[in-house]
Amino acid sequence: MDEYRKLTNEVGAPVADNENAITAGPRGPVVMQDVWLMEKMAHFNREVIPERRMHAKGWGAYGKFTVTQDISRYTKAKVLQPGAETETFVRFSTVAGERGAADCERDIRGFACKFYTEEGNWDLVGNNTPTFFIRDVHNFSDLNRAVKRDPRTGRRSAQNNWDFWTLLPETFHQTTIVMSDRGIPASFRHMHVFGEHTFSFYNEKNERVWCKFHLLTQQGIKCLSDEEAERINGMDREYHGKDLYDAIERGEYPKWTMYVQIMTEEQARAHYENPFDITKIWRHKEFPLIEVGVLELNRNPENYFAEVEQAAFTPAHVVPGIGFSPDKFLQGRLFAYGDAQRYRLGVNHNQIPVNRAKCEVNEYHRDGAMRTDGNYGGAPAYTPNSMGAWTAQPEVMEPPLEISGAMWRYDPKDDPTDDCFRAGGELYRLMSEEKRQILIENTARNIQPVTANIKYRHAVHCYLADEEYGRRITEAMGLCMDKVKELAALDNNGLIAATLKPDQV
Ligand code: HEM
Protein backbone atom coordinates (compact mmCIF):
# COMPACT_ATOMS: atom_id res chain seq x y z
CA MET A 1 0.00 0.00 0.00
CA ASP A 2 3.02 2.30 -0.44
CA GLU A 3 1.13 4.37 -3.01
CA TYR A 4 -1.38 5.47 -0.34
CA ARG A 5 1.16 6.71 2.24
CA LYS A 6 1.89 10.35 1.56
CA LEU A 7 -0.92 12.91 1.91
CA THR A 8 -0.34 16.12 -0.04
CA ASN A 9 -2.28 19.25 -0.93
CA GLU A 10 -3.57 19.97 -4.45
CA VAL A 11 -0.11 20.86 -5.72
CA GLY A 12 1.87 18.05 -4.13
CA ALA A 13 3.20 19.63 -0.94
CA PRO A 14 3.06 17.28 2.09
CA VAL A 15 0.22 17.81 4.58
CA ALA A 16 1.40 17.66 8.18
CA ASP A 17 -1.93 17.16 9.98
CA ASN A 18 -5.31 16.26 8.50
CA GLU A 19 -7.28 15.94 11.77
CA ASN A 20 -6.61 19.04 13.87
CA ALA A 21 -7.38 22.58 12.65
CA ILE A 22 -4.85 25.30 13.53
CA THR A 23 -6.37 27.30 16.38
CA ALA A 24 -5.29 30.32 18.42
CA GLY A 25 -4.61 28.49 21.64
CA PRO A 26 -5.81 25.00 22.57
CA ARG A 27 -9.44 26.16 23.00
CA GLY A 28 -9.39 29.16 20.63
CA PRO A 29 -10.85 29.85 17.16
CA VAL A 30 -9.53 28.54 13.82
CA VAL A 31 -7.09 30.81 12.00
CA MET A 32 -7.15 31.69 8.28
CA GLN A 33 -3.63 30.34 8.08
CA ASP A 34 -4.98 26.78 8.03
CA VAL A 35 -4.90 26.94 4.21
CA TRP A 36 -5.16 23.17 3.92
CA LEU A 37 -8.47 23.33 5.77
CA MET A 38 -9.71 26.13 3.43
CA GLU A 39 -8.68 24.12 0.36
CA LYS A 40 -10.40 21.01 1.66
CA MET A 41 -13.67 22.82 2.42
CA ALA A 42 -13.65 24.84 -0.79
CA HIS A 43 -13.14 21.74 -2.91
CA PHE A 44 -15.89 19.87 -1.11
CA ASN A 45 -18.33 22.71 -1.78
CA ARG A 46 -17.76 22.33 -5.50
CA GLU A 47 -17.88 18.57 -5.82
CA VAL A 48 -21.44 18.31 -7.11
CA ILE A 49 -21.96 18.97 -10.81
CA PRO A 50 -25.41 19.39 -12.37
CA GLU A 51 -27.10 16.06 -12.93
CA ARG A 52 -28.37 15.14 -16.37
CA ARG A 53 -31.77 16.82 -16.79
CA MET A 54 -33.21 13.37 -17.47
CA HIS A 55 -31.52 9.93 -17.27
CA ALA A 56 -29.80 11.27 -14.13
CA LYS A 57 -29.47 7.89 -12.39
CA GLY A 58 -27.21 5.49 -14.22
CA TRP A 59 -24.56 2.81 -14.22
CA GLY A 60 -21.79 2.09 -16.71
CA ALA A 61 -19.39 -0.55 -17.96
CA TYR A 62 -16.76 -1.00 -20.65
CA GLY A 63 -16.79 -3.72 -23.25
CA LYS A 64 -16.27 -4.57 -26.87
CA PHE A 65 -18.36 -4.78 -30.00
CA THR A 66 -17.49 -7.50 -32.49
CA VAL A 67 -18.93 -7.69 -35.99
CA THR A 68 -19.80 -11.28 -36.84
CA GLN A 69 -21.72 -10.74 -40.12
CA ASP A 70 -21.23 -8.77 -43.32
CA ILE A 71 -23.38 -5.65 -43.79
CA SER A 72 -20.82 -3.83 -45.93
CA ARG A 73 -23.43 -3.67 -48.74
CA TYR A 74 -25.25 -1.10 -46.59
CA THR A 75 -22.52 0.80 -44.77
CA LYS A 76 -18.86 1.63 -45.14
CA ALA A 77 -18.47 2.40 -41.41
CA LYS A 78 -15.26 0.66 -40.33
CA VAL A 79 -16.81 -0.21 -36.97
CA LEU A 80 -19.42 -2.30 -38.82
CA GLN A 81 -17.10 -4.17 -41.23
CA PRO A 82 -16.81 -7.97 -40.92
CA GLY A 83 -14.52 -9.01 -38.06
CA ALA A 84 -14.08 -5.47 -36.66
CA GLU A 85 -13.64 -5.33 -32.88
CA THR A 86 -14.18 -1.97 -31.15
CA GLU A 87 -13.89 -0.84 -27.53
CA THR A 88 -17.10 0.48 -26.05
CA PHE A 89 -18.44 2.20 -22.96
CA VAL A 90 -22.12 1.78 -22.05
CA ARG A 91 -24.27 3.69 -19.56
CA PHE A 92 -27.72 2.43 -18.55
CA SER A 93 -30.17 4.75 -16.81
CA THR A 94 -33.67 5.40 -15.62
CA VAL A 95 -35.30 8.51 -17.08
CA ALA A 96 -37.60 10.31 -14.68
CA GLY A 97 -35.82 9.85 -11.36
CA GLU A 98 -33.04 12.08 -10.08
CA ARG A 99 -29.48 10.99 -9.35
CA GLY A 100 -30.56 9.42 -6.04
CA ALA A 101 -33.69 7.68 -7.34
CA ALA A 102 -34.28 3.96 -6.86
CA ASP A 103 -33.30 1.68 -9.74
CA CYS A 104 -36.43 -0.45 -9.89
CA GLU A 105 -39.02 2.20 -10.75
CA ARG A 106 -41.57 1.72 -13.52
CA ASP A 107 -39.94 3.75 -16.30
CA ILE A 108 -38.16 3.27 -19.57
CA ARG A 109 -34.42 2.54 -19.31
CA GLY A 110 -31.78 4.48 -21.20
CA PHE A 111 -28.96 2.74 -23.04
CA ALA A 112 -26.07 4.84 -24.33
CA CYS A 113 -23.12 3.17 -26.05
CA LYS A 114 -19.91 4.87 -27.08
CA PHE A 115 -17.99 3.02 -29.78
CA TYR A 116 -14.36 4.26 -29.79
CA THR A 117 -13.83 3.62 -33.51
CA GLU A 118 -10.71 4.32 -35.57
CA GLU A 119 -12.79 6.93 -37.46
CA GLY A 120 -13.90 8.77 -34.31
CA ASN A 121 -16.49 8.12 -31.62
CA TRP A 122 -19.91 6.82 -32.59
CA ASP A 123 -22.57 7.16 -29.88
CA LEU A 124 -25.74 5.12 -30.08
CA VAL A 125 -28.07 6.73 -27.53
CA GLY A 126 -31.22 4.68 -27.19
CA ASN A 127 -33.67 3.10 -24.77
CA ASN A 128 -35.10 -0.31 -23.91
CA THR A 129 -38.18 0.29 -26.09
CA PRO A 130 -38.40 0.29 -29.90
CA THR A 131 -40.52 3.45 -29.95
CA PHE A 132 -40.94 6.70 -28.02
CA PHE A 133 -43.76 8.68 -26.37
CA ILE A 134 -43.68 11.72 -28.63
CA ARG A 135 -42.34 12.81 -31.98
CA ASP A 136 -41.88 16.56 -31.96
CA VAL A 137 -38.99 18.19 -30.13
CA HIS A 138 -41.35 20.84 -28.77
CA ASN A 139 -42.98 18.19 -26.58
CA PHE A 140 -39.76 16.87 -25.05
CA SER A 141 -39.21 19.31 -22.19
CA ASP A 142 -42.94 19.08 -21.40
CA LEU A 143 -42.82 15.28 -21.27
CA ASN A 144 -40.07 15.52 -18.70
CA ARG A 145 -41.88 18.15 -16.66
CA ALA A 146 -44.98 15.94 -16.68
CA VAL A 147 -43.14 12.87 -15.42
CA LYS A 148 -40.83 14.73 -13.02
CA ARG A 149 -41.89 16.80 -10.00
CA ASP A 150 -44.99 18.94 -9.72
CA PRO A 151 -43.97 22.62 -9.34
CA ARG A 152 -46.33 23.19 -6.39
CA THR A 153 -45.97 20.03 -4.30
CA GLY A 154 -42.45 19.02 -5.31
CA ARG A 155 -43.80 15.46 -5.65
CA ARG A 156 -44.14 13.17 -8.65
CA SER A 157 -47.70 13.30 -9.93
CA ALA A 158 -49.65 10.51 -11.64
CA GLN A 159 -52.25 13.15 -12.57
CA ASN A 160 -49.70 15.25 -14.52
CA ASN A 161 -48.21 12.15 -16.05
CA TRP A 162 -51.47 10.70 -17.41
CA ASP A 163 -52.89 14.11 -18.32
CA PHE A 164 -49.93 14.77 -20.64
CA TRP A 165 -49.82 11.24 -22.08
CA THR A 166 -53.52 11.08 -22.86
CA LEU A 167 -53.60 14.53 -24.48
CA LEU A 168 -51.06 13.26 -27.02
CA PRO A 169 -52.42 10.01 -28.51
CA GLU A 170 -49.07 9.23 -30.15
CA THR A 171 -47.80 8.27 -26.66
CA PHE A 172 -50.17 5.29 -26.59
CA HIS A 173 -47.84 2.55 -27.84
CA GLN A 174 -45.04 3.55 -25.48
CA THR A 175 -47.45 3.92 -22.55
CA THR A 176 -48.66 0.38 -23.19
CA ILE A 177 -45.06 -0.88 -23.10
CA VAL A 178 -44.23 1.01 -19.89
CA MET A 179 -47.36 -0.35 -18.16
CA SER A 180 -46.64 -3.90 -19.35
CA ASP A 181 -44.39 -6.39 -17.54
CA ARG A 182 -41.42 -4.83 -19.41
CA GLY A 183 -41.94 -1.54 -17.52
CA ILE A 184 -39.61 -2.76 -14.75
CA PRO A 185 -36.73 -4.91 -16.03
CA ALA A 186 -35.25 -7.43 -13.58
CA SER A 187 -31.83 -6.08 -14.51
CA PHE A 188 -30.14 -4.15 -17.30
CA ARG A 189 -28.73 -7.47 -18.46
CA HIS A 190 -32.23 -8.83 -19.04
CA MET A 191 -33.65 -6.28 -21.45
CA HIS A 192 -33.40 -5.52 -25.15
CA VAL A 193 -32.21 -2.06 -26.20
CA PHE A 194 -32.98 -0.05 -29.33
CA GLY A 195 -31.76 3.00 -31.24
CA GLU A 196 -35.47 3.84 -31.76
CA HIS A 197 -34.98 6.47 -34.48
CA THR A 198 -34.52 5.87 -38.15
CA PHE A 199 -30.87 6.46 -38.98
CA SER A 200 -29.12 6.08 -42.33
CA PHE A 201 -26.32 3.96 -43.70
CA TYR A 202 -24.32 4.70 -46.84
CA ASN A 203 -21.89 2.34 -48.49
CA GLU A 204 -18.64 2.68 -50.44
CA LYS A 205 -20.66 3.63 -53.55
CA ASN A 206 -22.41 6.33 -51.51
CA GLU A 207 -25.78 4.54 -51.78
CA ARG A 208 -28.09 5.33 -48.87
CA VAL A 209 -30.55 3.12 -47.00
CA TRP A 210 -32.54 3.87 -43.84
CA CYS A 211 -31.91 1.72 -40.79
CA LYS A 212 -32.98 1.03 -37.22
CA PHE A 213 -30.79 -0.56 -34.53
CA HIS A 214 -31.92 -3.38 -32.22
CA LEU A 215 -29.71 -5.02 -29.58
CA LEU A 216 -31.36 -8.15 -28.25
CA THR A 217 -30.24 -9.51 -24.91
CA GLN A 218 -28.56 -12.93 -24.90
CA GLN A 219 -29.48 -13.31 -21.22
CA GLY A 220 -33.22 -13.49 -22.00
CA ILE A 221 -35.93 -11.05 -20.93
CA LYS A 222 -36.73 -10.92 -17.22
CA CYS A 223 -38.98 -8.40 -15.52
CA LEU A 224 -40.16 -7.48 -12.03
CA SER A 225 -43.73 -7.16 -10.82
CA ASP A 226 -44.79 -4.00 -8.97
CA GLU A 227 -44.70 -5.97 -5.69
CA GLU A 228 -41.19 -7.31 -6.28
CA ALA A 229 -39.93 -3.88 -7.30
CA GLU A 230 -41.48 -2.24 -4.25
CA ARG A 231 -39.78 -4.74 -1.95
CA ILE A 232 -36.40 -4.36 -3.71
CA ASN A 233 -36.56 -0.55 -3.71
CA GLY A 234 -37.17 -0.67 0.03
CA MET A 235 -34.05 -2.80 0.53
CA ASP A 236 -31.59 -1.68 -2.12
CA ARG A 237 -32.09 1.39 -4.28
CA GLU A 238 -28.97 0.52 -6.32
CA TYR A 239 -30.18 -2.96 -7.26
CA HIS A 240 -29.60 -2.73 -11.02
CA GLY A 241 -26.20 -1.10 -10.60
CA LYS A 242 -25.15 -3.86 -8.23
CA ASP A 243 -26.43 -6.58 -10.55
CA LEU A 244 -24.40 -5.25 -13.48
CA TYR A 245 -21.26 -4.67 -11.43
CA ASP A 246 -21.39 -8.06 -9.68
CA ALA A 247 -22.06 -9.99 -12.89
CA ILE A 248 -19.00 -8.42 -14.54
CA GLU A 249 -16.83 -9.03 -11.44
CA ARG A 250 -17.94 -12.72 -11.51
CA GLY A 251 -16.85 -12.92 -15.16
CA GLU A 252 -20.45 -13.34 -16.36
CA TYR A 253 -20.20 -10.81 -19.14
CA PRO A 254 -23.59 -9.72 -20.46
CA LYS A 255 -24.03 -9.80 -24.22
CA TRP A 256 -26.44 -8.36 -26.75
CA THR A 257 -26.74 -9.31 -30.42
CA MET A 258 -26.97 -6.27 -32.66
CA TYR A 259 -29.43 -6.39 -35.55
CA VAL A 260 -30.48 -3.75 -38.05
CA GLN A 261 -33.66 -3.27 -40.03
CA ILE A 262 -33.12 -1.80 -43.48
CA MET A 263 -35.54 0.21 -45.63
CA THR A 264 -34.55 1.50 -49.04
CA GLU A 265 -35.28 5.09 -50.04
CA GLU A 266 -37.88 3.78 -52.54
CA GLN A 267 -39.57 1.67 -49.85
CA ALA A 268 -39.61 4.68 -47.53
CA ARG A 269 -41.35 6.82 -50.14
CA ALA A 270 -44.05 4.15 -50.61
CA HIS A 271 -44.40 3.15 -46.94
CA TYR A 272 -47.91 3.22 -45.44
CA GLU A 273 -46.71 5.18 -42.38
CA ASN A 274 -44.13 7.90 -41.93
CA PRO A 275 -40.92 5.84 -41.57
CA PHE A 276 -39.26 8.80 -39.83
CA ASP A 277 -41.87 9.08 -37.08
CA ILE A 278 -40.26 7.70 -33.90
CA THR A 279 -43.67 6.75 -32.48
CA LYS A 280 -44.05 4.23 -35.33
CA ILE A 281 -42.26 0.89 -35.65
CA TRP A 282 -41.14 -1.02 -38.71
CA ARG A 283 -42.77 -4.43 -38.61
CA HIS A 284 -40.28 -7.30 -38.52
CA LYS A 285 -42.25 -9.29 -41.09
CA GLU A 286 -41.83 -6.47 -43.61
CA PHE A 287 -38.33 -5.38 -42.56
CA PRO A 288 -36.63 -8.43 -41.04
CA LEU A 289 -33.86 -8.19 -38.48
CA ILE A 290 -30.42 -8.53 -40.06
CA GLU A 291 -27.72 -9.71 -37.68
CA VAL A 292 -24.60 -7.56 -37.30
CA GLY A 293 -22.52 -8.57 -34.28
CA VAL A 294 -22.20 -8.86 -30.52
CA LEU A 295 -21.82 -6.28 -27.78
CA GLU A 296 -20.20 -7.63 -24.61
CA LEU A 297 -19.66 -5.75 -21.35
CA ASN A 298 -16.62 -7.03 -19.51
CA ARG A 299 -14.99 -4.34 -17.35
CA ASN A 300 -16.25 -2.18 -14.53
CA PRO A 301 -15.13 1.45 -14.27
CA GLU A 302 -12.45 2.24 -11.70
CA ASN A 303 -14.18 5.42 -10.56
CA TYR A 304 -17.88 6.17 -10.77
CA PHE A 305 -17.68 9.97 -11.00
CA ALA A 306 -14.80 10.11 -13.48
CA GLU A 307 -16.18 7.53 -15.85
CA VAL A 308 -19.96 7.21 -15.39
CA GLU A 309 -21.08 10.62 -14.14
CA GLN A 310 -18.78 12.47 -16.54
CA ALA A 311 -19.64 10.30 -19.53
CA ALA A 312 -21.21 12.35 -22.30
CA PHE A 313 -23.07 10.76 -25.21
CA THR A 314 -24.77 12.44 -28.14
CA PRO A 315 -26.61 11.14 -31.18
CA ALA A 316 -24.74 13.88 -33.09
CA HIS A 317 -21.61 11.72 -32.91
CA VAL A 318 -21.64 9.52 -35.99
CA VAL A 319 -18.86 8.23 -38.21
CA PRO A 320 -18.59 7.94 -42.04
CA GLY A 321 -21.10 5.33 -43.25
CA ILE A 322 -23.68 6.14 -40.53
CA GLY A 323 -25.92 9.21 -40.81
CA PHE A 324 -29.09 10.84 -39.59
CA SER A 325 -32.55 10.89 -41.13
CA PRO A 326 -35.33 13.45 -41.59
CA ASP A 327 -36.84 12.30 -38.23
CA LYS A 328 -37.53 15.71 -36.70
CA PHE A 329 -37.24 14.31 -33.18
CA LEU A 330 -33.73 13.06 -33.94
CA GLN A 331 -32.87 16.42 -35.48
CA GLY A 332 -33.72 18.12 -32.16
CA ARG A 333 -31.53 15.70 -30.23
CA LEU A 334 -28.57 16.58 -32.44
CA PHE A 335 -28.48 19.97 -30.73
CA ALA A 336 -29.66 19.10 -27.21
CA TYR A 337 -26.95 16.76 -25.95
CA GLY A 338 -23.82 18.77 -26.72
CA ASP A 339 -25.57 21.87 -25.40
CA ALA A 340 -26.46 20.09 -22.13
CA GLN A 341 -22.91 18.77 -21.78
CA ARG A 342 -21.29 22.16 -22.35
CA TYR A 343 -23.33 23.31 -19.36
CA ARG A 344 -23.01 20.13 -17.27
CA LEU A 345 -19.33 19.36 -17.87
CA GLY A 346 -17.85 22.29 -19.76
CA VAL A 347 -16.88 23.10 -23.32
CA ASN A 348 -13.90 20.72 -23.27
CA HIS A 349 -15.86 17.68 -22.00
CA ASN A 350 -14.69 15.56 -24.90
CA GLN A 351 -11.18 15.64 -23.41
CA ILE A 352 -12.36 13.78 -20.29
CA PRO A 353 -10.79 10.33 -20.69
CA VAL A 354 -14.08 8.39 -20.89
CA ASN A 355 -15.25 10.70 -23.68
CA ARG A 356 -11.95 11.12 -25.51
CA ALA A 357 -11.65 9.49 -28.94
CA LYS A 358 -8.96 6.81 -29.26
CA CYS A 359 -7.97 8.14 -32.70
CA GLU A 360 -6.23 11.41 -33.52
CA VAL A 361 -8.39 14.50 -32.97
CA ASN A 362 -7.67 17.68 -34.98
CA GLU A 363 -10.55 20.12 -34.78
CA TYR A 364 -9.18 23.70 -34.53
CA HIS A 365 -11.21 24.34 -31.35
CA ARG A 366 -8.99 26.23 -28.92
CA ASP A 367 -8.94 27.36 -25.31
CA GLY A 368 -11.99 27.19 -23.06
CA ALA A 369 -12.30 26.22 -19.42
CA MET A 370 -10.34 23.15 -18.29
CA ARG A 371 -8.35 22.74 -21.51
CA THR A 372 -5.92 20.03 -20.47
CA ASP A 373 -4.39 18.63 -23.64
CA GLY A 374 -1.75 21.22 -24.57
CA ASN A 375 -4.24 23.16 -26.73
CA TYR A 376 -2.41 22.11 -29.97
CA GLY A 377 0.67 24.14 -28.96
CA GLY A 378 1.82 26.43 -31.76
CA ALA A 379 -0.09 24.66 -34.57
CA PRO A 380 -2.20 26.95 -36.81
CA ALA A 381 -5.42 28.09 -35.12
CA TYR A 382 -7.34 29.12 -38.25
CA THR A 383 -8.45 27.56 -41.49
CA PRO A 384 -7.98 27.85 -44.41
CA ASN A 385 -4.27 28.32 -43.85
CA SER A 386 -1.17 28.12 -46.03
CA MET A 387 0.73 25.94 -43.56
CA GLY A 388 -0.78 22.68 -44.80
CA ALA A 389 -2.54 22.08 -41.50
CA TRP A 390 -5.61 19.93 -41.16
CA THR A 391 -8.00 20.07 -44.10
CA ALA A 392 -11.51 18.71 -44.61
CA GLN A 393 -11.95 15.28 -46.18
CA PRO A 394 -14.59 15.49 -48.95
CA GLU A 395 -14.35 11.74 -49.55
CA VAL A 396 -16.44 11.14 -46.41
CA MET A 397 -19.26 13.41 -47.58
CA GLU A 398 -22.59 11.60 -47.36
CA PRO A 399 -24.89 11.44 -50.40
CA PRO A 400 -27.29 14.38 -50.91
CA LEU A 401 -30.86 13.85 -49.76
CA GLU A 402 -33.83 14.87 -51.91
CA ILE A 403 -36.54 16.60 -49.87
CA SER A 404 -39.85 18.08 -50.92
CA GLY A 405 -42.61 20.33 -49.64
CA ALA A 406 -42.97 23.81 -48.23
CA MET A 407 -41.35 24.87 -44.96
CA TRP A 408 -44.16 24.88 -42.37
CA ARG A 409 -45.26 23.56 -38.96
CA TYR A 410 -46.81 20.22 -39.96
CA ASP A 411 -48.94 18.34 -37.43
CA PRO A 412 -48.53 14.59 -38.07
CA LYS A 413 -52.14 14.09 -36.96
CA ASP A 414 -53.22 15.88 -40.15
CA ASP A 415 -51.50 13.13 -42.17
CA PRO A 416 -54.25 10.70 -43.22
CA THR A 417 -51.86 7.74 -42.82
CA ASP A 418 -51.25 8.58 -39.16
CA ASP A 419 -52.63 5.96 -36.78
CA CYS A 420 -51.57 6.38 -33.15
CA PHE A 421 -53.22 3.15 -31.97
CA ARG A 422 -52.27 0.53 -34.54
CA ALA A 423 -48.96 -0.55 -33.00
CA GLY A 424 -50.30 -0.51 -29.42
CA GLY A 425 -53.24 -2.68 -30.48
CA GLU A 426 -50.92 -5.10 -32.29
CA LEU A 427 -48.75 -5.32 -29.20
CA TYR A 428 -51.77 -6.10 -27.02
CA ARG A 429 -52.89 -8.88 -29.36
CA LEU A 430 -49.37 -10.35 -29.36
CA MET A 431 -49.43 -10.67 -25.55
CA SER A 432 -50.35 -13.93 -23.82
CA GLU A 433 -53.36 -13.86 -21.49
CA GLU A 434 -50.98 -13.67 -18.51
CA LYS A 435 -49.19 -10.59 -19.95
CA ARG A 436 -52.50 -8.90 -20.82
CA GLN A 437 -53.66 -9.35 -17.24
CA ILE A 438 -50.39 -7.88 -15.91
CA LEU A 439 -50.78 -4.89 -18.26
CA ILE A 440 -54.35 -4.23 -17.12
CA GLU A 441 -53.47 -4.55 -13.42
CA ASN A 442 -50.34 -2.39 -13.66
CA THR A 443 -52.23 0.32 -15.55
CA ALA A 444 -55.19 0.33 -13.14
CA ARG A 445 -52.82 0.60 -10.15
CA ASN A 446 -50.74 3.34 -11.74
CA ILE A 447 -53.66 5.46 -12.93
CA GLN A 448 -55.70 4.94 -9.75
CA PRO A 449 -55.01 8.41 -8.19
CA VAL A 450 -55.93 10.21 -11.42
CA THR A 451 -59.26 12.00 -12.07
CA ALA A 452 -61.96 10.19 -14.11
CA ASN A 453 -61.83 12.49 -17.15
CA ILE A 454 -58.21 11.46 -17.79
CA LYS A 455 -58.97 7.80 -17.12
CA TYR A 456 -61.69 8.01 -19.77
CA ARG A 457 -59.21 9.38 -22.30
CA HIS A 458 -56.93 6.42 -21.72
CA ALA A 459 -59.81 3.93 -21.85
CA VAL A 460 -60.89 5.41 -25.20
CA HIS A 461 -57.37 5.07 -26.59
CA CYS A 462 -57.20 1.44 -25.45
CA TYR A 463 -60.61 0.80 -27.03
CA LEU A 464 -59.54 2.38 -30.31
CA ALA A 465 -56.44 0.17 -30.29
CA ASP A 466 -58.27 -3.04 -29.42
CA GLU A 467 -61.85 -3.67 -28.35
CA GLU A 468 -60.88 -6.19 -25.63
CA TYR A 469 -58.05 -3.98 -24.31
CA GLY A 470 -60.55 -1.11 -24.03
CA ARG A 471 -63.21 -3.22 -22.31
CA ARG A 472 -60.83 -4.73 -19.76
CA ILE A 473 -59.16 -1.46 -18.86
CA THR A 474 -62.57 0.23 -18.53
CA GLU A 475 -63.70 -2.48 -16.09
CA ALA A 476 -60.42 -2.38 -14.15
CA MET A 477 -60.68 1.40 -13.74
CA GLY A 478 -64.37 1.15 -12.73
CA LEU A 479 -65.60 3.30 -15.67
CA CYS A 480 -68.72 3.05 -17.81
CA MET A 481 -68.26 1.17 -21.11
CA ASP A 482 -71.14 2.98 -22.81
CA LYS A 483 -69.47 6.29 -22.06
CA VAL A 484 -66.17 5.00 -23.46
CA LYS A 485 -67.91 3.97 -26.70
CA GLU A 486 -69.65 7.33 -26.91
CA LEU A 487 -66.35 9.20 -26.47
CA ALA A 488 -64.56 6.87 -28.91
CA ALA A 489 -66.86 8.12 -31.68
CA LEU A 490 -65.38 11.63 -31.36
CA ASP A 491 -62.25 12.78 -33.11
CA ASN A 492 -59.16 13.63 -31.05
CA ASN A 493 -60.13 17.28 -30.54
CA GLY A 494 -63.65 16.25 -29.59
CA LEU A 495 -62.35 13.72 -27.08
CA ILE A 496 -60.08 16.33 -25.50
CA ALA A 497 -62.92 18.89 -25.34
CA ALA A 498 -65.25 16.31 -23.75
CA THR A 499 -62.73 15.28 -21.10
CA LEU A 500 -60.94 18.52 -20.29
CA LYS A 501 -62.27 19.09 -16.77
CA PRO A 502 -62.37 16.54 -13.95
CA ASP A 503 -66.13 16.96 -13.39
CA GLN A 504 -67.05 16.72 -17.07
CA VAL A 505 -67.50 12.92 -17.16
C1 HEM B 1 -36.00 15.69 -28.75
C2 HEM B 1 -35.89 14.66 -27.94
C3 HEM B 1 -34.84 14.53 -26.90
C4 HEM B 1 -34.08 15.49 -26.29
C5 HEM B 1 -34.14 17.00 -26.50
C6 HEM B 1 -33.20 14.81 -25.37
C7 HEM B 1 -32.29 15.43 -24.56
C8 HEM B 1 -31.45 14.79 -23.67
C9 HEM B 1 -30.51 15.46 -22.81
C10 HEM B 1 -30.30 16.97 -22.75
C11 HEM B 1 -29.88 14.52 -22.08
C12 HEM B 1 -28.79 14.74 -21.05
C13 HEM B 1 -27.44 14.74 -21.73
C14 HEM B 1 -26.30 14.97 -20.78
O1 HEM B 1 -26.42 15.81 -19.88
O2 HEM B 1 -25.26 14.31 -20.97
C15 HEM B 1 -30.40 13.24 -22.48
C16 HEM B 1 -29.98 12.03 -22.02
C17 HEM B 1 -30.33 10.82 -22.58
N1 HEM B 1 -31.26 10.62 -23.59
FE1 HEM B 1 -32.35 12.02 -24.49
N2 HEM B 1 -33.42 13.46 -25.44
C18 HEM B 1 -34.41 13.25 -26.35
C19 HEM B 1 -34.93 12.04 -26.75
C20 HEM B 1 -34.37 10.83 -26.45
C21 HEM B 1 -34.70 9.59 -27.10
C22 HEM B 1 -35.74 9.42 -28.20
C23 HEM B 1 -33.89 8.65 -26.56
C24 HEM B 1 -33.79 7.20 -26.92
C25 HEM B 1 -33.85 6.80 -28.19
C26 HEM B 1 -33.06 9.28 -25.56
C27 HEM B 1 -32.10 8.66 -24.80
C28 HEM B 1 -31.30 9.28 -23.87
C29 HEM B 1 -30.35 8.59 -23.03
C30 HEM B 1 -30.07 7.09 -23.02
C31 HEM B 1 -29.75 9.55 -22.23
C32 HEM B 1 -28.69 9.32 -21.16
C33 HEM B 1 -27.31 9.32 -21.78
C34 HEM B 1 -26.27 9.00 -20.72
O3 HEM B 1 -26.31 7.87 -20.22
O4 HEM B 1 -25.45 9.88 -20.44
N3 HEM B 1 -33.37 10.60 -25.51
N4 HEM B 1 -31.37 13.44 -23.45
Residues whose N, C-alpha, C, O or C-beta is under 5 A from the ligand:
A	BS01	HEM	R52 R53 M54 H55 R91 S93 G110 F111 A112 V125 G126 N127 F132 V137 F140 F194 G195 E196 A311 A312 F313 F329 G332 R333 A336 Y337 A340 Q341 R344
